[in-house]
Amino acid sequence: MSARSLATCALLALLAPAVAQAQGSTAATLSRLLECKLTAAEVAGFVEAINAEQVSDFAHGDAGGDSALSLWKSDAPVTAWGETSTLVNMSSTTEMHLALQVPQGQELTRGKAIVDRIGGMSPRPDQAAMEATYGWKGMDFRKSLPDNRNARVLVDLSYSPGWVIVGCSYGDIL
């Protein structure tokens, strides 16, 4: 092996932990964000870094297919609320959810298990009206947390069958 090849290998060996740490850092930030553990300023800073294309290990993807989800993919697995995935639904800059693809027909069972694990959740206030008025099918449970944060579990059988999402909104949501 040439001296140049050895130097390149040595450099790559030195950089590998930094790259892994950066990826782990994004996944760790996402985990904390999805579990409602960041401040509003930290969420804004993370979103600014995404918008400035400074987060290379988290990017918009098309894994959702025909679903209504806006999915982003993390290079490293993200764990939140007892679930793990590399996919995150970013419905807005202040509401993000871990996206779990499940076999169709098992969405409500999986969603209910997450709701039970989190505890203290209740259905969206207008869920019955949405079902009666629009024929919407699914479940939308929320739990208010300090500092204007809300945990949320959503199963939207009408627009995103085969998916369960769990995460956090920072700020008021219906």
N, C-alpha and C positions, 0 to 999 in steps of 0.2 A: 504494500500500500504506500502511495506517495505521501510526502510530508504535507502536501496540500489537502489530500483526502483525510489524513489523520487530524489535521487542524479543523477541517469542516466537521468531522465526526465529534471532535471534542467540543466545538462550539454548539452543535446540536444537542449534545448531552447536557451542556450547561443551560441551554434555553428550555429544554423540555419541562423541567419543574415550573419555570415561570409561565409557560404556556398553559400547563395543567392548572396552575394556581389561578390564572386569569379566568379560565373556563369555569373552574370551581367557584370563583368569586361571583361570576354572573349567575350561576345556578343557585348559589347561596343567597344572593340578593333577591332573585326571583322567589325563592322559597319564603324568605322573610316578607316580601311584598305580598305574596298570595295568602299568607297567614295573618295579614293585617298587623305586621310588626314594624313597619317602617313609618317614619313621620311623613307628613305631607311634603316637606322639603326634600326628603330622601327620594320619595316617589318622583317628584318633579325633576330632580337631578338625574335619576336613572332614565327617565323619558327623554330628557335633553341629550343625554349621552347616546341613546338610541337614534334620535333625530339627527345628531351630528355624525352618525355612522362611526362612533367610537366603540361600539360593542360588536365585535366581529363574530362572537360565538352565539349570537341570538339574532335570527333573521326571519323575515316574513316568508311563509311557505304556502303551499297549496294542498296540504295534507287533508284538509276538510272536505275536499270534493264538492258535492252539491249542497253541503250544509250551510247554514247562515253564519257559521263561525269564521272569525278572522284569525287564523292560526299562525303563530310564530313558532319556530323550532329552535330549541336550545341544543347546543352540541353535547352538553352534559345533562344527565337526568336531573329533574327538579322534583323535590319532595315537598308536599304541603298537605296538611290536614290528613296525614296518614296514607296518602296516595302518591304515586310516582309516575311521571310522564316526561317526555321531552317536548311536549306541545303545550302552548299557552294561548288562550283566547284573549286577545286584546280588544275588548269592545269599545274602550275609550282610553284616554291617557290616565284616567283615575279608577278604572275598573278592569281588573285582569283576573283570569281564572285558569287553573290547570285544566287541560282538556284530556279527558279519558275516553278512548274509543272502546265501546263495549258491544257485544253482540246485540242486534236489534231484538227487542223483547225483554232484555234484561236491564234496560236503562233505569226504570223506576226502582227496581230492587237494589241496584248498586247505589243510586242516589239516596234512597232511604237509609241504607247502611252508613253512608257518610254523614247524613243528617243526625242519625243516632249517635255516631262517634263524636261529632262536634258538640251536640247537646244544646238545649235552650233555643232551638231554632223554631220559627213559626212560618206558616205560608205567607206569601205576598198578600197584602191586604185586599187587593182587587182580583185575586186569582179566580175565585168563583165567578165573578162577573166576566172575566176574560173567557172562561170556559163557556158560559151561557151565551154571551154576546157574539163572540168570534169563533166559537168552536175550538178554541185552543186546547191542546192536550199536553200534559206534562206536569212538572212540579217546580216550584220556585220558592225556596225557603231562605229566610234571612235571619241573622242574629245581629242585633245592635251591639257594638263594642265601644269602649271609650274613644274620645277624640274624633268623633264623627266618622267612624269606620264601621263597615258592615261585612260580616262573613256571608257568603251566598253559595247555595247549591242549586243548580239549574239543570233540569232535564226538559228539553224542548222537543217533544215528539212531533210537533207540527212543522218545525223548520230545520231541526237538526237531529233526526233520528239516528240512533247508534252512538250518541255522545252524552256524556255527563260532564258538567264543569263545576268546579269548586274553587272559590277564591275570595277576593276582597274588593270592596269599593271604598274609596277614600273620598268622602263627601256624601251629600244627600243622594239617596236613590228612592224611587217610589217603593 
